[in-house]
């Protein structure tokens, strides 16, 4: 990976009973790391020296952890990735994640196992910019998850989604803003991207994935405004004109980023959706960079 580049693997899931949710993101070249941003300002920055596993639990036992670690505490092979005490391992038909993390600023543990079982695997990548320097790969748009945590104590299963993004330069170099969502529709998953590059016109992706993970382009639905967040981050999505979309719950509200649970309508059906809104101009601002270490500590041991 080039200096300033990044690679992440992203998993989200909602429990069948609607009581729980989670996201897990494994970063090499942590795109939202203030330490990585400061390293880039000093010249060449090795992405392998800025790795983290972000784990967020939603529901009654909410937790959030994201500790950055250097290259000496990261091991990566073709089917295995370890960051600190946590590991991700591809077993051939499932992704097994062993989580052992500590939250910040309040130190609480997140420990246990997560198994993601795709209905099928996709291998198509989609460029998010005109030069192809930023690619998105939806590996498992339709998947099942089994969550077995010991701290906090919880057991649940549900519908899941798994993808990856990688780029040859920092996100904020290429983009001002983007929104993303994935919705569980009858018979599959719909993914929507709206991207605002810095030097090109905005563009959108609208894809439907069946259980076989094959991608089908669909007409880009109309834009729908959503309420701004507590940090005044703008949110928009796309949905059918009849039905629209509403925020059920704001799962994460950060100075430059939000993750929300939506009730939306797509392809003529009501669907739950995970939605993200990212403001990279806000991320670049010095005051935001100074706030981030309180939630995203760095450990060199």
N, C-alpha and C positions, 0 to 999 in steps of 0.2 A: 504494500500500500504506500502511496506517495506521502510525503510530508503534508500535513494538513488534511489528509483524507480520512475516511470513516467507513465503518461497516457495522450494521446492527441487525440483530434478529429480534423480531417482535411477536409476542403472543398476547392475545386477550381472550377472555372467556366470561360468560355469564352462566350462573347456575340455573338448573332446570326450574327451580322453585322461585327464581327471581330475587332471592335474599342475598346473594353474594356475587361478586365479580372480582376479576384480577387482571393485571397486566404484568408481563415480565419482558424486559428488554435487556439484551446482552450487547454491550457496546465495545468495539475496538476503535479507538479514536472517538471518545465520547463527545458527541457534537454539542452538547449543552454544558460541557465542563468549563468552568472559569479558568481552571489550571491549564487546560489545553489551549484556550484562547490566549492566555498570557504567554504560553510557550511560543505560540505562532508569532506573536508580536516581536519576540526576541530572535526570530529567524526560523530555521528548519525545526520542525516539531515531529517527533516520532509518534504515530498514532498508537503503537503497541505500548507506549509508556503511559497511556491515558485510557484505561479500561474500567468498566463498571458493569454491575448487574443491578438494574433497577427493578424492584419488586413493589407493587402496589396492590393492596387488598381493599376491597370496597364492601361495605355492609357493617354489621354490628361490631365486628372486630377489625376495624380499619387499621392498616399499617402502611408505612411508606419508607423505603430504604433505597439509598443509592450511594455507595461508597466507592470512590475511585482508587484504583491500584496501579502500580507501575509494572513494567514488563517482567520483573523478577518474580512476580506473584501471579503470572498468567501462563497457562499451558494450553497450546492449541494444536490439535491434530485434525485429520480429515473428518473424524466422527465424534470428536470430543473437544470441549472447551471448559477450562477451569479458570475462574476469576476469584482469587482469595479462597475461601472455604466452600464456595458454591460451584456446581458443575452442571454442564449440559452435555448429554450424550445421545447420539442417534443410534438406535438399536437395529435399524433395518425396516421396522414398520411403525416405530413410535419414537418420540422425543421425550427422554426422561430428564427431568430437571431436579437436582437436589439443592435446595435453598438453605443457606446458613448465613444470614445477614443480620445487621444491627441497624435500627432506625436512628435518625437524627432529626432535630436536636434532642428529642427525648429518647434515651437509649432503651429500646425494646427489641426483643428478638423476633425474627421471622425464620422459622425452621420447618422443614418437611419436604415432601416430594410432590411433583406435578408431572403427570404423564399426558402428553398430547398425542392422539391417534388420528392421523389424517384419513379422510375417506379416499383420497388419492393425492398424488403429488404433481404439482405443475413445475415447469422449468422455464417458462417464458418470462423475459424481463422487458420492462417498459421504461423508456426514457422520460424523465420529468423535466428535462431542459432540452434546448435545441441542439446542443453539442454532444449529448450523450454522456456527459460527465457524472450525471446523477441517475441511478437506475433503481427501479423498484421491482422486486421479484415476489409475487404471491405464491409461495410454496404450497400452502395448504389453506385455501380459502374456506373449505368446509372441513371441520374436524370436531372431535370429541375430546373432552378433558376430564381427568380424574385428579382431584385435589385431596391430598392427605397431609395435613399440617399438624405438627405437635405444638407449635407455639406461633400464633394462637391455636388452640385445639379446634380443628374443624375438618369436616369430611363433606365433600360435595362433588357433583359432576354436572356437566352441561355442554353447551355449544361453544366451540372455540374457533379461532382464526390464527394463522401463522404466516408471516412474511419476512422479507429482508430488504434493506436499503443499503446501497453503498455509493460512495462518491469519491472523486479525485481531488476535491477541494472542499473547504468549509461550506456548510449549508448557507450561512449568511452572505457568502461571497456571491452566490448565484441567485438567491431568492429574497424577496421582501416578506412574503406572506404565503401560507398555504392552509387549506382546510382539507381534511380527509375523513372519510367515514366508511364503515362496513356495516351492512344491514343483513340480517337473516330473513330472507324472503322464502316463500314456499318453493321448495325444490332447489335451494341454493343460497348464494351470497351475492349481494351487489356491493361493489366498491366504487366510491366517487372521490376523485381528486380535483381540486381547483388550485392552481399554482400561479403565483404572480412573480415572474422572474424580474431581475433588476434591469436587464437590457433587452427584453423582448416582450411581446404582447402576452397577456394572461392566456392560459389554456386549461382545458379540462379533460379528464378521463372519466368515462362511465362504462363499467364492465360488469357483466353478470357471469358468475361461475357456477357450474353445476357440480354435483358430487364427484364427477370425474376430473375436476380442476381445470377443465377447458374454459378458455376465456371467450366471451361473446360480447362484442360492442353493442351498446344500447344507445338510444337517443338520450342526449344529456338533458336531465329533467330541469324544470325551471328553478331559478334561485329563490331561496326562502330565507328571510332574515330571522335570526334568533336573538334573544336578549344578550346584551353585553355582560361580561363577567364582573365579579367584584373588583378585579384589577383593571377593569375597563378594556379588556381584550375583545375585539369584535368577533362575532360568531355568525356564520352563514352556512347553510347547507343547500342541498337540492332535493326536491321532492315533487310528487304529483301535485298538480294544481288543486285537485279535489282531495282533500285530506291534509296536505301540508305536512308540517313537522313541529314538534314542541319539545322543549327540554324537560325530561322527567327528573333528572338530577345532575348537578354539576359534580363530577367525580374528582377533578383536580382543577384548582384555580391558582395559577402562578402568574407572576408579573408579565410573562411573555407567552404563556401557553395555557390552554384549557383542554380537559378531556371531559366529555359529557355523555350521559345516557339519553338517547332521544327515542321518542315514539314518532316514527315517520311513516310515510306512504310512498311506496315505489312499485311500479309495474302493476298498479291497481290493487295492491294489498297493503295492509298495515304490517309494520315490521319494527322490531327493536333494533337500534343502531348504536354503535360506539362512534363518537365524533371527536375529532381533534381540530383545534385552531391554533396556529403557530404564527407569532409576530416576530420576525427576525430583526426588524429595526429596533424593536423594544429589547430584544436579547442583547444587541450590540451595545446598548447604552451603559455607561460606566456605573450608574447606580444599581442596575440590575446585576451586573457582574459582581459587585461588592456584596449583594445579598445572598448569592447562590451558595457560598461555602457553608452557610449555616444549615442548609438541607443536604448538601452534597460534599461531605468531608473527603479528604484524601488521606490514605494510609500508605506509608512506605515500608510497612513491616507485615 
